[in-house]
Amino acid sequence: MNLEVGMGSWPGHGDPPLVSDASGSVAHLVSRRHAWGVALMVVALAVTDYLDRQIVVSTFPYLKKVWGLSDTALGALVTTVSVTMAVFALPAARLADRWGRVKTIAAMGSAWSLAALACAVSGNYAQLFAARSLLGVGEAGYGPAGAALLSGYFPQRLRATVLSVFQAAGPLGSVLGVVLGGVMAARLGWRVTLGAFGVPGLLLALVFLKVRDYRTPVVSGVGGPDSGAGPRAGQGPTGERAPFGRQDLAAMVRELFRSRTAVWCYLGGAFNLVVLSTLYTWLPSYLGRAYGLPSVQAGMAAALFILAGFVGAIVFGHLADRCAAGRPRRRLMVPAVLGAVAWVLLSAAFGVLGPGDAQYALIVVAGLPVAAALGTAPAAVIDVVHPGVRATAVGMTVLVQNLFGLAVGPVLTGLLSDAFGLGTALAVMPLFCLAAAAAFRLGSRSYEKDLAAVSGGGPVAMPRALTKGS
């Protein structure tokens, strides 16, 4: 069978999965056009993910007026998504490693899209809170499955770049959620706004069933890969072992925490997302209150900061790959340095300057470095774990980042805002950027050793196979 496929011949779901090499990559079996086509689909569905997740922020003024909600209650509508994602991240990620990445993506995308439609028909705060929680359940498995799929379709030398493009869907979807949400809420009402992107997301999720999955080396105690040519008895459709007993669970957990680099990346990514989730959630409200902007204009002004994050995630992710070519540990030094830069800029903006052009300009510029770790952190985690547990490793990343990052930022800022004012809260929260910088710095010290333990001496030498068919 010819495993080389282009965008004009999408493989059907019934075709056997592509067989990865010992490093867990199928980049040598697909054309560049096909690989980037899959990446485009993953990013497009991720954009609807963040649209559905973030668009609620644009409805805050209307929900506050209709139901008399406090800032803490409003922040909880964002936090509950992160909490449920954290709770279900590992089970959903393990499902992706065993059941299949493509099928998991389709199932999870369908689930969160249906939950978004449920938000639109909520009759009270409790129902809306429940629907938002279900949104997080659906989104829990998409990030791990999508990242694992892309990490197999591209060589290691492009991993931070590709995953940064994937993670940049977050800022892009958030921008669209804030801007379109503000316009739609003003013209169509908050109910239509919350459910508007449920149907497009559902259709994109179902289209994913046409994408071809790949099979990784068998995980035997997670310790050493078995590169058998085909699935053996007891293996799942992606080539991993199907039985799941205590020994399998213990081996998986050991692998996820064996690497010091992975642990520091879990924590660094979480600290970084405390700040990002804070600003994505509360910056429109701050601009509305401090600058006297109506909801639509405040959303558009905040969108520039989020758009800067979109650019920063891609540019600095690629920079991390370029720096790692000479010395691998520099892949994590890039987000370490930029985390410190983000702290300086945001602390000056909210702690020193008052509302005005200078403050707003500094906030927008800070959007570039504050998003630098979005793709680099999960890319480094994938680098230092066995290919057969990639989705599960990203699931652990999602769990830690949501539980200690995304879930913390909005509600902690809301509590500080209710007690001391929103401006003071936003001046305090950038301290988490320093914590992230320290974690990435510590992770860089063990990165090369952990990478060698997985790849057998250093970065896996990958064929430049993506030039085929280009």
SEMIZA-640311 format. One record per residue (C-alpha): residue number from 1; residue in one letter; x, y negated, z negated. Coordinates in steps of 0.5 Angstrom, whole numbers, plus 500, padded with zeros to 3 digits. Last residue first. Layout:
! residues N
(NUM, 'A', (X, Y, Z)),
...
This chain:
! residues 470
(470, 'S', (512, 460, 503)),
(469, 'G', (511, 468, 505)),
(468, 'K', (516, 470, 501)),
(467, 'T', (520, 464, 497)),
(466, 'L', (517, 467, 491)),
(465, 'A', (522, 473, 491)),
(464, 'R', (527, 469, 488)),
(463, 'P', (529, 475, 484)),
(462, 'M', (529, 474, 477)),
(461, 'A', (536, 475, 472)),
(460, 'V', (533, 476, 465)),
(459, 'P', (535, 471, 461)),
(458, 'G', (540, 473, 456)),
(457, 'G', (544, 480, 454)),
(456, 'G', (538, 485, 454)),
(455, 'S', (532, 481, 456)),
(454, 'V', (529, 482, 449)),
(453, 'A', (534, 482, 444)),
(452, 'A', (538, 477, 449)),
(451, 'L', (532, 472, 448)),
(450, 'D', (532, 473, 440)),
(449, 'K', (539, 471, 440)),
(448, 'E', (539, 465, 445)),
(447, 'Y', (533, 462, 441)),
(446, 'S', (535, 463, 434)),
(445, 'R', (538, 456, 433)),
(444, 'S', (533, 453, 438)),
(443, 'G', (527, 455, 433)),
(442, 'L', (530, 451, 428)),
(441, 'R', (530, 445, 432)),
(440, 'F', (523, 446, 434)),
(439, 'A', (521, 447, 427)),
(438, 'A', (524, 440, 425)),
(437, 'A', (521, 436, 431)),
(436, 'A', (514, 439, 429)),
(435, 'A', (515, 437, 422)),
(434, 'L', (517, 430, 425)),
(433, 'C', (510, 430, 429)),
(432, 'F', (506, 431, 423)),
(431, 'L', (508, 425, 420)),
(430, 'P', (504, 422, 426)),
(429, 'M', (498, 423, 422)),
(428, 'V', (499, 417, 417)),
(427, 'A', (498, 411, 421)),
(426, 'L', (492, 414, 424)),
(425, 'A', (489, 415, 417)),
(424, 'T', (490, 408, 416)),
(423, 'G', (487, 405, 422)),
(422, 'L', (481, 410, 421)),
(421, 'G', (479, 407, 414)),
(420, 'F', (481, 409, 407)),
(419, 'A', (477, 414, 404)),
(418, 'D', (472, 416, 410)),
(417, 'S', (478, 415, 415)),
(416, 'L', (482, 420, 411)),
(415, 'L', (477, 425, 411)),
(414, 'G', (475, 424, 418)),
(413, 'T', (483, 424, 420)),
(412, 'L', (483, 431, 416)),
(411, 'V', (477, 433, 420)),
(410, 'P', (480, 432, 427)),
(409, 'G', (487, 434, 425)),
(408, 'V', (486, 440, 421)),
(407, 'A', (483, 445, 426)),
(406, 'L', (487, 443, 432)),
(405, 'G', (493, 445, 428)),
(404, 'F', (494, 450, 422)),
(403, 'L', (488, 454, 424)),
(402, 'N', (488, 452, 432)),
(401, 'Q', (496, 453, 433)),
(400, 'V', (496, 459, 428)),
(399, 'L', (491, 463, 432)),
(398, 'V', (493, 460, 439)),
(397, 'T', (500, 462, 438)),
(396, 'M', (498, 469, 435)),
(395, 'G', (494, 470, 441)),
(394, 'V', (500, 468, 445)),
(393, 'A', (503, 474, 442)),
(392, 'T', (497, 478, 444)),
(391, 'A', (497, 476, 451)),
(390, 'R', (505, 477, 451)),
(389, 'V', (504, 484, 448)),
(388, 'G', (507, 489, 454)),
(387, 'P', (512, 484, 456)),
(386, 'H', (516, 485, 449)),
(385, 'V', (517, 478, 445)),
(384, 'V', (522, 473, 446)),
(383, 'D', (521, 469, 453)),
(382, 'I', (513, 469, 451)),
(381, 'V', (514, 465, 445)),
(380, 'A', (519, 460, 449)),
(379, 'A', (513, 459, 454)),
(378, 'P', (508, 458, 448)),
(377, 'A', (512, 453, 446)),
(376, 'T', (514, 450, 452)),
(375, 'G', (507, 449, 455)),
(374, 'L', (504, 444, 450)),
(373, 'A', (511, 442, 447)),
(372, 'A', (512, 435, 451)),
(371, 'A', (505, 433, 449)),
(370, 'V', (507, 427, 444)),
(369, 'P', (512, 425, 449)),
(368, 'L', (508, 422, 454)),
(367, 'G', (502, 420, 450)),
(366, 'A', (507, 415, 446)),
(365, 'V', (507, 411, 452)),
(364, 'V', (499, 410, 451)),
(363, 'I', (499, 408, 444)),
(362, 'L', (505, 403, 445)),
(361, 'A', (501, 400, 450)),
(360, 'Y', (495, 399, 446)),
(359, 'Q', (499, 396, 440)),
(358, 'A', (502, 391, 445)),
(357, 'D', (496, 389, 448)),
(356, 'G', (492, 388, 441)),
(355, 'P', (490, 391, 435)),
(354, 'G', (495, 391, 429)),
(353, 'L', (502, 393, 430)),
(352, 'V', (506, 396, 424)),
(351, 'G', (503, 403, 422)),
(350, 'F', (498, 404, 428)),
(349, 'A', (503, 403, 434)),
(348, 'A', (510, 403, 430)),
(347, 'S', (508, 410, 427)),
(346, 'L', (506, 412, 434)),
(345, 'L', (512, 410, 437)),
(344, 'V', (517, 413, 432)),
(343, 'W', (513, 419, 431)),
(342, 'A', (513, 421, 439)),
(341, 'V', (520, 420, 439)),
(340, 'A', (521, 425, 434)),
(339, 'G', (517, 430, 437)),
(338, 'L', (521, 428, 444)),
(337, 'V', (527, 431, 441)),
(336, 'A', (525, 437, 438)),
(335, 'P', (520, 438, 445)),
(334, 'V', (527, 438, 449)),
(333, 'M', (531, 442, 444)),
(332, 'L', (527, 448, 445)),
(331, 'R', (529, 449, 452)),
(330, 'R', (536, 447, 450)),
(329, 'R', (537, 454, 447)),
(328, 'P', (538, 457, 454)),
(327, 'R', (544, 453, 456)),
(326, 'G', (545, 451, 463)),
(325, 'A', (539, 453, 466)),
(324, 'A', (535, 451, 459)),
(323, 'C', (536, 444, 461)),
(322, 'R', (532, 445, 468)),
(321, 'D', (526, 449, 464)),
(320, 'A', (526, 444, 459)),
(319, 'L', (525, 438, 464)),
(318, 'H', (520, 442, 467)),
(317, 'G', (516, 442, 461)),
(316, 'F', (518, 435, 460)),
(315, 'V', (514, 433, 467)),
(314, 'I', (508, 437, 466)),
(313, 'A', (506, 436, 459)),
(312, 'G', (508, 429, 460)),
(311, 'V', (504, 427, 466)),
(310, 'F', (498, 430, 462)),
(309, 'G', (499, 427, 456)),
(308, 'A', (499, 420, 459)),
(307, 'L', (492, 422, 462)),
(306, 'I', (490, 423, 455)),
(305, 'F', (493, 416, 453)),
(304, 'L', (490, 413, 459)),
(303, 'A', (483, 416, 457)),
(302, 'A', (483, 412, 451)),
(301, 'A', (481, 406, 455)),
(300, 'M', (476, 410, 459)),
(299, 'G', (473, 412, 453)),
(298, 'A', (473, 406, 449)),
(297, 'Q', (470, 402, 456)),
(296, 'V', (464, 407, 456)),
(295, 'S', (463, 407, 448)),
(294, 'P', (463, 399, 448)),
(293, 'L', (469, 396, 446)),
(292, 'G', (470, 392, 439)),
(291, 'Y', (477, 393, 439)),
(290, 'A', (478, 396, 432)),
(289, 'R', (471, 399, 432)),
(288, 'G', (471, 402, 439)),
(287, 'L', (478, 403, 440)),
(286, 'Y', (478, 407, 434)),
(285, 'S', (472, 411, 436)),
(284, 'P', (476, 413, 443)),
(283, 'L', (482, 414, 439)),
(282, 'W', (479, 419, 434)),
(281, 'T', (478, 426, 438)),
(280, 'Y', (484, 426, 443)),
(279, 'L', (488, 422, 437)),
(278, 'T', (487, 427, 432)),
(277, 'S', (487, 433, 436)),
(276, 'L', (494, 431, 439)),
(275, 'V', (497, 430, 432)),
(274, 'V', (495, 436, 429)),
(273, 'L', (497, 439, 435)),
(272, 'N', (504, 438, 434)),
(271, 'F', (504, 441, 427)),
(270, 'A', (501, 447, 430)),
(269, 'G', (506, 448, 436)),
(268, 'G', (512, 447, 431)),
(267, 'L', (509, 453, 427)),
(266, 'Y', (508, 458, 432)),
(265, 'C', (514, 456, 435)),
(264, 'W', (518, 457, 429)),
(263, 'V', (515, 464, 428)),
(262, 'A', (517, 465, 435)),
(261, 'T', (524, 463, 435)),
(260, 'R', (525, 467, 428)),
(259, 'S', (523, 473, 433)),
(258, 'R', (521, 480, 429)),
(257, 'F', (514, 476, 427)),
(256, 'L', (510, 478, 434)),
(255, 'E', (514, 485, 434)),
(254, 'R', (513, 487, 427)),
(253, 'V', (505, 485, 428)),
(252, 'M', (505, 490, 434)),
(251, 'A', (508, 495, 431)),
(250, 'A', (504, 495, 425)),
(249, 'L', (498, 495, 429)),
(248, 'D', (500, 501, 433)),
(247, 'Q', (502, 505, 427)),
(246, 'R', (495, 504, 424)),
(245, 'G', (492, 506, 430)),
(244, 'F', (490, 503, 437)),
(243, 'P', (489, 508, 442)),
(242, 'A', (490, 505, 449)),
(241, 'R', (497, 504, 450)),
(240, 'E', (499, 499, 455)),
(239, 'G', (499, 500, 463)),
(238, 'T', (494, 494, 465)),
(237, 'P', (488, 499, 466)),
(236, 'G', (489, 502, 459)),
(235, 'Q', (493, 508, 457)),
(234, 'G', (491, 515, 454)),
(233, 'A', (493, 519, 460)),
(232, 'R', (499, 516, 464)),
(231, 'P', (498, 509, 468)),
(230, 'G', (503, 509, 474)),
(229, 'A', (510, 508, 475)),
(228, 'G', (513, 509, 469)),
(227, 'S', (517, 503, 466)),
(226, 'D', (517, 505, 459)),
(225, 'P', (519, 499, 455)),
(224, 'G', (523, 499, 448)),
(223, 'G', (520, 497, 441)),
(222, 'V', (513, 496, 442)),
(221, 'G', (512, 502, 438)),
(220, 'S', (512, 505, 445)),
(219, 'V', (509, 499, 449)),
(218, 'V', (508, 501, 457)),
(217, 'P', (512, 497, 462)),
(216, 'T', (507, 492, 464)),
(215, 'R', (501, 493, 469)),
(214, 'Y', (498, 487, 474)),
(213, 'D', (491, 484, 475)),
(212, 'R', (488, 482, 482)),
(211, 'V', (484, 476, 482)),
(210, 'K', (477, 477, 485)),
(209, 'L', (474, 478, 478)),
(208, 'F', (476, 471, 477)),
(207, 'V', (470, 468, 481)),
(206, 'L', (465, 470, 475)),
(205, 'A', (469, 465, 471)),
(204, 'L', (469, 460, 476)),
(203, 'L', (461, 460, 476)),
(202, 'L', (460, 460, 469)),
(201, 'G', (465, 454, 468)),
(200, 'P', (461, 450, 474)),
(199, 'V', (454, 452, 470)),
(198, 'G', (456, 450, 463)),
(197, 'F', (459, 443, 466)),
(196, 'A', (453, 439, 464)),
(195, 'G', (451, 442, 458)),
(194, 'L', (454, 437, 453)),
(193, 'T', (452, 431, 457)),
(192, 'V', (445, 433, 459)),
(191, 'R', (444, 433, 451)),
(190, 'W', (447, 426, 450)),
(189, 'G', (443, 422, 454)),
(188, 'L', (443, 421, 462)),
(187, 'R', (446, 414, 463)),
(186, 'A', (450, 412, 457)),
(185, 'A', (452, 420, 455)),
(184, 'M', (454, 421, 462)),
(183, 'V', (458, 415, 463)),
(182, 'G', (462, 416, 456)),
(181, 'G', (462, 424, 458)),
(180, 'L', (465, 422, 464)),
(179, 'V', (471, 419, 461)),
(178, 'V', (472, 423, 455)),
(177, 'G', (471, 429, 458)),
(176, 'L', (475, 428, 464)),
(175, 'V', (481, 426, 460)),
(174, 'S', (480, 432, 456)),
(173, 'G', (480, 436, 462)),
(172, 'L', (486, 433, 464)),
(171, 'P', (489, 433, 457)),
(170, 'G', (488, 440, 456)),
(169, 'A', (489, 442, 464)),
(168, 'A', (496, 440, 462)),
(167, 'Q', (497, 447, 458)),
(166, 'F', (497, 451, 465)),
(165, 'V', (502, 446, 468)),
(164, 'S', (506, 447, 462)),
(163, 'L', (505, 454, 463)),
(162, 'V', (508, 454, 470)),
(161, 'T', (514, 449, 468)),
(160, 'A', (516, 453, 462)),
(159, 'R', (516, 460, 466)),
(158, 'L', (519, 457, 472)),
(157, 'R', (526, 461, 470)),
(156, 'Q', (522, 467, 468)),
(155, 'P', (519, 469, 474)),
(154, 'F', (512, 467, 476)),
(153, 'Y', (506, 472, 477)),
(152, 'G', (507, 475, 470)),
(151, 'S', (507, 469, 466)),
(150, 'L', (501, 467, 469)),
(149, 'L', (497, 473, 467)),
(148, 'A', (500, 472, 460)),
(147, 'A', (498, 465, 460)),
(146, 'G', (491, 466, 462)),
(145, 'A', (490, 472, 457)),
(144, 'P', (492, 468, 451)),
(143, 'G', (489, 462, 453)),
(142, 'Y', (482, 465, 455)),
(141, 'G', (481, 469, 449)),
(140, 'A', (479, 464, 444)),
(139, 'E', (475, 460, 449)),
(138, 'G', (469, 464, 448)),
(137, 'V', (469, 464, 440)),
(136, 'G', (470, 457, 440)),
(135, 'L', (464, 455, 444)),
(134, 'L', (460, 460, 439)),
(133, 'S', (462, 455, 434)),
(132, 'R', (460, 449, 438)),
(131, 'A', (453, 453, 438)),
(130, 'A', (453, 454, 431)),
(129, 'F', (455, 446, 430)),
(128, 'L', (449, 444, 435)),
(127, 'Q', (444, 448, 431)),
(126, 'A', (446, 446, 424)),
(125, 'Y', (446, 439, 427)),
(124, 'N', (439, 439, 429)),
(123, 'G', (435, 441, 435)),
(122, 'S', (440, 444, 440)),
(121, 'V', (438, 445, 447)),
(120, 'A', (445, 442, 450)),
(119, 'C', (449, 446, 445)),
(118, 'A', (446, 452, 448)),
(117, 'L', (449, 450, 455)),
(116, 'A', (456, 450, 452)),
(115, 'A', (455, 456, 449)),
(114, 'L', (453, 459, 456)),
(113, 'S', (460, 456, 459)),
(112, 'W', (464, 459, 453)),
(111, 'A', (461, 466, 454)),
(110, 'S', (462, 466, 461)),
(109, 'G', (469, 464, 461)),
(108, 'M', (471, 469, 456)),
(107, 'A', (468, 475, 460)),
(106, 'A', (472, 473, 466)),
(105, 'I', (478, 471, 463)),
(104, 'T', (478, 478, 459)),
(103, 'K', (476, 482, 466)),
(102, 'V', (483, 478, 469)),
(101, 'R', (487, 480, 463)),
(100, 'G', (485, 487, 462)),
(99, 'W', (482, 492, 457)),
(98, 'R', (489, 493, 453)),
(97, 'D', (493, 486, 453)),
(96, 'A', (487, 482, 454)),
(95, 'L', (483, 486, 448)),
(94, 'R', (489, 484, 444)),
(93, 'A', (488, 477, 446)),
(92, 'A', (481, 477, 444)),
(91, 'P', (482, 481, 437)),
(90, 'L', (488, 476, 436)),
(89, 'A', (484, 469, 438)),
(88, 'F', (478, 471, 434)),
(87, 'V', (479, 467, 428)),
(86, 'A', (483, 462, 431)),
(85, 'M', (478, 460, 436)),
(84, 'T', (473, 460, 431)),
(83, 'V', (477, 455, 427)),
(82, 'S', (479, 451, 433)),
(81, 'V', (471, 450, 435)),
(80, 'T', (469, 449, 428)),
(79, 'T', (474, 443, 428)),
(78, 'V', (471, 439, 434)),
(77, 'L', (464, 439, 431)),
(76, 'A', (467, 438, 424)),
(75, 'G', (470, 431, 426)),
(74, 'L', (463, 429, 427)),
(73, 'A', (461, 431, 420)),
(72, 'T', (467, 428, 417)),
(71, 'D', (465, 421, 420)),
(70, 'S', (458, 422, 417)),
(69, 'L', (452, 423, 421)),
(68, 'G', (446, 419, 421)),
(67, 'W', (442, 424, 426)),
(66, 'V', (440, 420, 432)),
(65, 'K', (445, 414, 430)),
(64, 'K', (451, 418, 429)),
(63, 'L', (449, 423, 434)),
(62, 'Y', (449, 417, 439)),
(61, 'P', (456, 414, 437)),
(60, 'F', (459, 421, 437)),
(59, 'T', (457, 423, 444)),
(58, 'S', (463, 422, 447)),
(57, 'V', (467, 426, 442)),
(56, 'V', (462, 432, 445)),
(55, 'I', (466, 432, 451)),
(54, 'Q', (472, 435, 448)),
(53, 'R', (471, 442, 448)),
(52, 'D', (466, 443, 454)),
(51, 'L', (471, 439, 458)),
(50, 'Y', (477, 443, 455)),
(49, 'D', (474, 449, 458)),
(48, 'T', (472, 446, 464)),
(47, 'V', (479, 444, 465)),
(46, 'A', (482, 451, 463)),
(45, 'L', (477, 454, 469)),
(44, 'A', (481, 450, 474)),
(43, 'V', (488, 451, 471)),
(42, 'V', (487, 459, 472)),
(41, 'M', (484, 458, 479)),
(40, 'L', (490, 454, 481)),
(39, 'A', (495, 459, 478)),
(38, 'V', (492, 464, 482)),
(37, 'G', (493, 460, 488)),
(36, 'W', (500, 458, 486)),
(35, 'A', (502, 466, 486)),
(34, 'H', (498, 467, 492)),
(33, 'R', (502, 461, 496)),
(32, 'R', (509, 464, 493)),
(31, 'S', (508, 471, 495)),
(30, 'V', (507, 477, 491)),
(29, 'L', (511, 483, 489)),
(28, 'H', (517, 480, 487)),
(27, 'A', (514, 475, 482)),
(26, 'V', (511, 481, 479)),
(25, 'S', (514, 480, 472)),
(24, 'G', (514, 484, 466)),
(23, 'S', (521, 484, 465)),
(22, 'A', (522, 491, 466)),
(21, 'D', (518, 490, 473)),
(20, 'S', (511, 489, 474)),
(19, 'V', (506, 494, 477)),
(18, 'L', (501, 490, 481)),
(17, 'P', (494, 493, 478)),
(16, 'P', (490, 498, 483)),
(15, 'D', (485, 495, 487)),
(14, 'G', (477, 495, 485)),
(13, 'H', (477, 488, 483)),
(12, 'G', (478, 486, 490)),
(11, 'P', (485, 483, 493)),
(10, 'W', (484, 476, 496)),
(9, 'S', (486, 476, 503)),
(8, 'G', (487, 469, 505)),
(7, 'M', (491, 467, 499)),
(6, 'G', (496, 471, 501)),
(5, 'V', (498, 478, 499)),
(4, 'E', (504, 483, 498)),
(3, 'L', (502, 489, 495)),
(2, 'N', (503, 493, 502)),
(1, 'M', (500, 500, 500)),
